[in-house]
Amino acid sequence: MSDIKGLDWNKTREFNLERTNIWISFAFEILVVVLPYVVIWILIGSSWNTTKYHNYYNFLPLKEFLLSLICIGYVLIALTFNLITYFLKWQREDSFTFTISIALCLAGLIINSIWIDNLSIGGFAIFLKLIFLVVFALIGIFIGTLITMLIRNFRFKIEEEDQILLEAHKNGEEIPSIKKIRLQRAEKYRIRKEQDLQELNRFKKELDEKIAIELKNKKIEKLDQRENKKRNKKSNKK
C-alpha cells in the first residue's frame, strides 16, 4: 500500500476539523457583518428618524427603495468578503452559514422597520419586529447551510480527484483524465443507487411477508375464538 493510500482522507472531514476557528469567525462577524450594519442602522435607518434622534433617512431619494437596495448590497458585500477569506483559507465552509444568516437577519430588521415604524401599534411594533427577525434568521440559516453544503461537496469532489491522481502517480500508472474520474464516480453512484433500490425492495418484500403472516395469525386467532365460543355455548346448553 502506498503512502497516499495509507492516508486517512476521511479524517479531514471530521466535524471538528471542518469548523472555522471560533475566534476568527467571531472577529469576522463583528468587523464585517455587525459593525457595518450598526453604521447603516444609525446613519440611515428609519427607526432613528424620530423627533428626538435625527439621521439621514429623510435625505435619501426614494428613501424606502434606496434603503432596501443598500441593505441588499450590505448582504452581498458581507458574502463577498466571506468568499475572499475562504479562498485565503482564513475561514472554512461553515462561515457562510453564519455570515448569511446574521447579515440577512439584520438587513431584514432594517427593511421591515421601514413599514413597521409607520404603523400606529405602539409596543406591538417591537414584537412584530422580533417575529420578522426570527423569520429572516431562519431563511438565512437555510440559505447559508445550503451554500455551505454545496461548497463543501464541491471541495470533497476535488479532494477525491486529487487522491486518485496522486495514487496513480505514486504507483507509476497512467494518469486518468478528469472526465474519466467523473465517469468512474458516476458509475459508482449508479451502482450504489441500484444497491439501495435492491435493499429497499428486499425490505418491502420482508415487510409484506411479515404483514401477511400477522394477518394470517390474527385470522387464525379469530377462528379459534369463534370455535371456543361455540364450544362454550354447547357445553353451557348441556
C-alpha positions as CSV (number, residue, x, y, z in Angstrom):
1,M,0.0,0.0,0.0
2,S,1.4,3.4,-1.0
3,D,1.8,6.3,1.4
4,I,-1.0,8.1,-0.4
5,K,-3.3,5.1,0.2
6,G,-2.2,5.0,3.8
7,L,-3.6,8.5,4.4
8,D,-6.9,8.7,6.2
9,W,-8.7,11.1,4.0
10,N,-11.9,10.9,6.0
11,K,-10.1,12.4,9.0
12,T,-10.0,15.7,7.2
13,R,-13.8,15.6,7.1
14,E,-14.4,15.3,10.7
15,F,-16.7,17.9,12.2
16,N,-14.1,19.5,14.5
17,L,-11.6,19.8,11.6
18,E,-14.2,21.4,9.3
19,R,-15.1,24.3,11.6
20,T,-13.6,27.8,11.4
21,N,-11.6,28.8,14.4
22,I,-14.2,30.3,16.8
23,W,-12.1,33.5,17.4
24,I,-11.5,34.1,13.7
25,S,-15.2,33.5,13.0
26,F,-16.3,35.8,15.9
27,A,-13.9,38.6,14.8
28,F,-15.0,38.4,11.2
29,E,-18.7,38.5,12.0
30,I,-18.2,41.5,14.3
31,L,-16.0,43.5,12.0
32,V,-17.5,42.7,8.6
33,V,-21.2,41.9,9.4
34,V,-22.3,43.5,12.7
35,L,-20.3,46.9,12.6
36,P,-21.4,47.8,9.0
37,Y,-25.0,47.1,10.0
38,V,-24.8,49.3,13.0
39,V,-23.4,52.2,10.9
40,I,-26.2,51.7,8.3
41,W,-28.9,51.4,11.0
42,I,-27.8,54.6,12.9
43,L,-27.0,56.8,9.9
44,I,-29.9,56.0,7.6
45,G,-32.2,53.5,9.4
46,S,-35.8,54.6,9.7
47,S,-36.1,53.7,13.4
48,W,-33.7,56.5,14.4
49,N,-35.5,59.2,12.3
50,T,-37.7,60.5,15.2
51,T,-38.3,63.8,16.9
52,K,-35.6,63.0,19.4
53,Y,-33.0,61.5,17.1
54,H,-32.3,62.6,13.5
55,N,-30.3,60.8,10.8
56,Y,-30.0,61.0,7.0
57,Y,-33.0,58.7,6.3
58,N,-35.3,61.6,5.0
59,F,-32.5,62.9,2.8
60,L,-32.4,59.7,0.7
61,P,-34.1,60.0,-2.7
62,L,-36.8,57.3,-2.9
63,K,-35.7,56.5,0.7
64,E,-37.6,53.2,1.2
65,F,-36.4,51.8,-2.1
66,L,-32.8,53.1,-1.8
67,L,-32.5,51.9,1.8
68,S,-33.7,48.4,0.8
69,L,-31.1,48.4,-2.0
70,I,-28.4,49.4,0.5
71,C,-29.4,46.5,2.8
72,I,-29.2,44.1,-0.1
73,G,-25.8,45.4,-1.1
74,Y,-24.7,45.1,2.5
75,V,-25.6,41.4,2.5
76,L,-23.8,40.8,-0.9
77,I,-20.7,42.7,0.3
78,A,-20.6,40.6,3.5
79,L,-20.9,37.5,1.5
80,T,-18.1,38.6,-0.9
81,F,-15.7,39.3,2.0
82,N,-16.6,35.9,3.4
83,L,-15.7,34.3,0.0
84,I,-12.4,36.2,-0.1
85,T,-11.5,34.9,3.4
86,Y,-12.5,31.4,2.3
87,F,-10.2,31.5,-0.7
88,L,-7.4,32.8,1.5
89,K,-8.1,29.8,3.8
90,W,-8.8,32.0,6.8
91,Q,-12.3,30.5,7.2
92,R,-14.0,27.3,6.3
93,E,-17.2,26.5,4.6
94,D,-19.3,26.8,7.9
95,S,-18.6,30.5,7.9
96,F,-21.1,31.1,5.1
97,T,-23.9,29.8,7.3
98,F,-23.1,32.3,10.0
99,T,-22.5,35.3,7.6
100,I,-25.6,34.9,5.5
101,S,-27.9,34.1,8.5
102,I,-26.6,37.1,10.6
103,A,-26.5,39.5,7.6
104,L,-29.9,38.6,6.3
105,C,-31.4,38.7,9.8
106,L,-30.0,42.2,10.5
107,A,-30.8,43.6,7.0
108,G,-34.4,42.3,7.4
109,L,-34.7,44.2,10.7
110,I,-33.9,47.5,8.9
111,I,-36.1,46.7,5.8
112,N,-39.1,45.7,7.9
113,S,-38.7,48.7,10.2
114,I,-39.4,50.9,7.2
115,W,-43.1,49.9,7.2
116,I,-43.5,48.8,10.8
117,D,-42.4,52.2,12.2
118,N,-45.2,53.8,10.2
119,L,-47.8,51.7,11.9
120,S,-49.6,53.1,15.0
121,I,-49.4,50.0,17.0
122,G,-47.4,51.1,20.0
123,G,-45.4,48.4,21.8
124,F,-46.6,45.7,19.5
125,A,-44.2,47.1,16.8
126,I,-41.3,45.6,18.8
127,F,-43.0,42.2,19.0
128,L,-43.6,42.4,15.2
129,K,-40.0,43.2,14.5
130,L,-38.9,40.3,16.6
131,I,-41.2,37.9,14.6
132,F,-39.7,39.1,11.3
133,L,-36.2,38.9,12.8
134,V,-36.7,35.2,13.6
135,V,-38.2,34.6,10.1
136,F,-35.3,36.3,8.3
137,A,-32.8,34.4,10.6
138,L,-34.4,31.1,9.7
139,I,-34.3,31.9,6.0
140,G,-30.7,33.0,6.3
141,I,-29.8,29.7,8.1
142,F,-31.4,27.7,5.4
143,I,-29.7,29.5,2.6
144,G,-26.4,29.6,4.4
145,T,-26.5,25.9,5.2
146,L,-27.3,25.1,1.6
147,I,-24.4,27.2,0.3
148,T,-22.1,25.6,2.9
149,M,-23.2,22.1,1.8
150,L,-22.7,22.9,-1.9
151,I,-19.2,24.3,-1.4
152,R,-18.2,21.5,0.9
153,N,-19.4,18.8,-1.5
154,F,-17.5,20.5,-4.4
155,R,-14.3,20.5,-2.3
156,F,-14.8,16.8,-1.4
157,K,-15.0,16.0,-5.2
158,I,-11.8,17.9,-5.8
159,E,-10.1,16.1,-3.0
160,E,-11.3,12.7,-4.3
161,E,-10.0,13.6,-7.8
162,D,-6.6,14.7,-6.3
163,Q,-6.4,11.4,-4.3
164,I,-6.9,9.3,-7.5
165,L,-4.4,11.3,-9.4
166,L,-1.8,11.1,-6.6
167,E,-2.3,7.4,-6.2
168,A,-1.8,6.8,-10.0
169,H,1.3,9.0,-10.0
170,K,2.7,7.2,-6.9
171,N,2.2,3.8,-8.4
172,G,3.6,4.7,-11.8
173,E,0.2,4.2,-13.5
174,E,-1.3,6.2,-16.3
175,I,-2.7,9.4,-15.0
176,P,-6.5,9.3,-15.6
177,S,-8.2,12.4,-17.1
178,I,-10.8,14.3,-15.0
179,K,-13.5,13.1,-17.4
180,K,-12.6,9.5,-16.7
181,I,-12.6,10.1,-13.0
182,R,-16.1,11.7,-13.2
183,L,-17.3,8.7,-15.3
184,Q,-15.9,6.3,-12.6
185,R,-17.7,8.4,-9.9
186,A,-20.9,8.3,-11.9
187,E,-20.7,4.6,-12.3
188,K,-20.1,4.1,-8.6
189,Y,-23.1,6.3,-7.9
190,R,-25.2,4.3,-10.3
191,I,-24.2,1.0,-8.6
192,R,-24.8,2.4,-5.2
193,K,-28.3,3.6,-6.2
194,E,-29.1,0.2,-7.6
195,Q,-27.9,-1.4,-4.4
196,D,-30.1,1.0,-2.4
197,L,-33.1,0.2,-4.6
198,Q,-32.5,-3.6,-4.2
199,E,-32.2,-3.2,-0.4
200,L,-35.4,-1.1,-0.4
201,N,-37.3,-3.8,-2.5
202,R,-35.9,-6.5,-0.2
203,F,-37.1,-4.6,2.9
204,K,-40.6,-4.1,1.3
205,K,-40.8,-7.8,0.5
206,E,-39.9,-8.8,4.0
207,L,-42.3,-6.2,5.4
208,D,-45.1,-7.6,3.2
209,E,-44.3,-11.1,4.3
210,K,-44.4,-10.1,8.0
211,I,-47.7,-8.3,7.5
212,A,-49.2,-11.3,5.7
213,I,-48.1,-13.6,8.5
214,E,-49.5,-11.3,11.1
215,L,-52.8,-11.1,9.3
216,K,-52.9,-14.8,8.9
217,N,-52.2,-15.3,12.6
218,K,-54.9,-12.8,13.5
219,K,-57.4,-14.6,11.2
220,I,-56.5,-18.0,12.9
221,E,-56.9,-16.4,16.3
222,K,-60.4,-15.1,15.4
223,L,-61.4,-18.5,14.1
224,D,-60.1,-20.1,17.3
225,Q,-62.0,-17.6,19.4
226,R,-65.2,-18.4,17.4
227,E,-64.7,-22.1,17.8
228,N,-64.1,-21.7,21.5
229,K,-67.3,-19.6,21.9
230,K,-69.3,-22.2,20.0
231,R,-67.9,-25.0,22.3
232,N,-68.6,-22.9,25.4
233,K,-72.2,-22.4,24.2
234,K,-72.7,-26.1,23.6
235,S,-71.2,-27.0,26.9
236,N,-73.4,-24.5,28.7
237,K,-76.6,-25.9,27.0
238,K,-75.6,-29.4,28.3
